[in-house]
Amino acid sequence: TPICRALRMNSKAALCELSNPFMHLSRNTRKPLHFILFATVFFLCRILWIPILVRQLYDQNIQLHDPIQIVLLSFYGLNLFWFHKIVRILITGGKSEKKEQ
C-alpha cells in the first residue's frame, strides 16, 4: 500500500530477520555466548521492534483489524511463543526438565 511504502515498511520488516544469522551461528557452534547473542538480537529485532511497526501503521490510520496488522500481530504472537522457548533454554541451560516418577 502507499502508506507502507511511505513508511518504508519492507525495509523495517526486514530487520526482523536480523536474528537469523545469529540463530544459525548458535546452532552450528553450540557455544553459550553465541546463544545469548542470538537471544539478545531476537529480543531487540522481534519482541521490541514489531510493536513499534504496529504502532507506526496504527498512527497512519491502519486499524488493528486491517489484514496487514492482523498478519503482523499474528507474526508477533508466534515470536512471543519462540521467545518463551528461548528464555526457557537460557534458564535451564538447554537441559530438558524431566519429571521424576
Residue pairs with C-beta under 8 A, 6 or more apart in sequence:
1 62
1 68
3 57
3 60
3 62
4 10
4 57
4 68
6 60
7 56
7 57
7 60
9 53
9 56
9 57
12 49
12 53
12 56
13 53
15 45
15 49
16 45
16 46
16 49
16 50
16 75
17 45
18 41
18 45
19 38
19 41
19 42
19 45
19 46
22 34
22 37
22 38
22 41
22 42
23 38
23 42
25 34
25 37
25 38
26 34
26 35
26 37
26 38
32 93
35 89
35 90
35 94
36 90
38 86
39 86
39 87
39 90
42 79
42 82
42 83
42 86
43 83
46 76
46 79
46 83
47 79
47 80
47 83
50 72
50 75
50 76
50 79
51 76
53 72
54 64
54 69
54 72
54 73
54 76
57 66
57 68
57 69
57 72
58 64
58 69
62 68
62 69
63 69
64 70
64 73
